[in-house]
Amino acid sequence: MDSNNNILLSQKSLDYLWEKQRIISENIANNETPGYKAKTISFEDELNANLDKFSNRKDTTKEDVRDAILDSKIRVDVSKEESNRLDGNNVNLDVEEVELNRAQLQYMYQVYQINDQFTRIRTAIGK
């Protein structure tokens, strides 16, 4: 993967992580709402499936990888988990808070990675 695809992938990852934090925050805010079903978000599975199409090909181009990244969509679904609560709400506050913290750390790491990539580019061109 070239530098432009790395930046594109980082950008898509940031978009996903931002949306993940929003979805988790929405779940936490609705923890006391009767009948509320938690939402889940996914991106990595579709991205991996799109990239796997090119994993064994020797003629894969940068454009193929770029298209695979761009074609990977963020998907939000309603959780199908059963509720243990009488009010039908299936939000597990402990799980949601752990996932929110994880998403925040991943987001910060991704920003660090992007900054590092641009620092290397600036160094390469001599500032």
C-alpha positions as CSV (number, residue, x, y, z in Angstrom):
1,M,0.0,0.0,0.0
2,D,1.4,3.4,-0.9
3,S,1.4,6.5,1.1
4,N,-1.8,7.9,-0.4
5,N,-3.6,4.7,0.4
6,N,-2.3,4.8,3.9
7,I,-3.7,8.3,4.4
8,L,-7.0,7.3,2.8
9,L,-7.2,4.2,5.1
10,S,-6.4,6.4,8.1
11,Q,-9.1,8.9,7.1
12,K,-11.7,6.1,6.7
13,S,-10.7,4.7,10.0
14,L,-11.1,8.1,11.7
15,D,-14.5,8.4,10.2
16,Y,-15.5,5.0,11.5
17,L,-14.1,5.6,15.0
18,W,-15.8,9.0,15.2
19,E,-19.1,7.4,14.2
20,K,-18.5,4.5,16.6
21,Q,-18.1,6.9,19.5
22,R,-21.4,8.7,18.5
23,I,-23.3,5.4,18.3
24,I,-21.9,4.2,21.7
25,S,-22.8,7.6,23.2
26,E,-26.3,7.2,21.9
27,N,-26.6,3.7,23.4
28,I,-25.3,5.0,26.8
29,A,-27.8,8.0,26.7
30,N,-30.6,5.6,26.1
31,N,-29.7,3.2,28.8
32,E,-32.9,4.0,30.7
33,T,-35.2,4.1,27.7
34,P,-37.7,1.2,27.9
35,G,-37.6,-1.0,24.8
36,Y,-34.5,0.7,23.3
37,K,-32.3,-1.7,21.4
38,A,-28.5,-1.0,21.3
39,K,-27.0,-0.2,18.0
40,T,-23.8,-1.8,16.7
41,I,-21.4,-0.5,14.1
42,S,-19.0,-2.3,11.8
43,F,-16.4,-1.5,9.2
44,E,-13.4,-3.8,9.6
45,D,-15.1,-6.9,8.3
46,E,-16.2,-5.3,5.0
47,L,-12.8,-3.6,4.6
48,N,-11.0,-6.9,5.2
49,A,-13.3,-8.7,2.7
50,N,-12.7,-6.0,0.1
51,L,-8.9,-6.2,0.6
52,D,-8.9,-10.0,0.6
53,K,-10.0,-10.0,-3.0
54,F,-6.6,-8.8,-3.9
55,S,-4.4,-10.6,-1.4
56,N,-3.3,-13.4,-3.7
57,R,-3.2,-11.5,-6.9
58,K,0.2,-10.4,-8.2
59,D,-1.3,-7.8,-10.5
60,T,-3.0,-5.7,-7.8
61,T,-2.6,-2.0,-8.4
62,K,-2.7,1.0,-6.1
63,E,-6.0,1.9,-7.6
64,D,-7.4,-1.6,-6.7
65,V,-6.5,-1.0,-3.1
66,R,-7.8,2.5,-3.2
67,D,-11.1,1.3,-4.6
68,A,-11.3,-1.4,-2.0
69,I,-10.9,1.1,0.8
70,L,-13.4,3.5,-0.7
71,D,-16.0,0.8,-1.3
72,S,-15.9,-0.2,2.4
73,K,-18.9,1.3,4.1
74,I,-19.6,1.9,7.7
75,R,-22.6,-0.1,8.8
76,V,-24.9,0.6,11.7
77,D,-27.3,-2.1,12.8
78,V,-29.7,-2.7,15.7
79,S,-28.4,-5.3,18.1
80,K,-30.3,-8.6,18.1
81,E,-29.2,-9.5,21.6
82,E,-31.9,-10.5,24.0
83,S,-32.6,-8.3,26.9
84,N,-32.3,-9.4,30.5
85,R,-34.2,-6.4,31.7
86,L,-38.0,-6.3,32.2
87,D,-38.3,-3.1,30.2
88,G,-36.8,-4.7,27.0
89,N,-33.7,-2.4,26.9
90,N,-30.6,-4.4,25.9
91,V,-27.9,-1.8,26.6
92,N,-25.1,-3.2,28.7
93,L,-23.6,-0.1,30.2
94,D,-20.3,-1.8,31.3
95,V,-19.7,-3.1,27.8
96,E,-20.6,0.3,26.2
97,E,-18.3,2.2,28.4
98,V,-15.4,-0.1,27.7
99,E,-16.0,0.1,24.0
100,L,-16.3,3.9,24.1
101,N,-12.9,4.1,25.9
102,R,-11.4,1.7,23.3
103,A,-12.7,3.7,20.4
104,Q,-11.3,6.9,22.0
105,L,-7.9,5.4,22.3
106,Q,-8.0,4.0,18.8
107,Y,-9.0,7.4,17.5
108,M,-6.1,9.1,19.3
109,Y,-3.7,6.5,18.0
110,Q,-4.9,7.0,14.5
111,V,-4.4,10.7,14.7
112,Y,-0.9,10.1,15.9
113,Q,-0.3,7.8,13.0
114,I,-1.5,10.4,10.5
115,N,0.7,13.1,12.1
116,D,3.6,10.8,11.9
117,Q,3.0,10.1,8.2
118,F,3.0,13.8,7.5
119,T,6.1,14.4,9.6
120,R,7.9,11.8,7.5
121,I,6.7,13.4,4.3
122,R,7.8,16.9,5.5
123,T,11.2,15.4,6.5
124,A,11.6,13.8,3.1
125,I,11.0,17.0,1.2
126,G,13.2,19.0,3.5
127,K,10.6,21.1,5.3
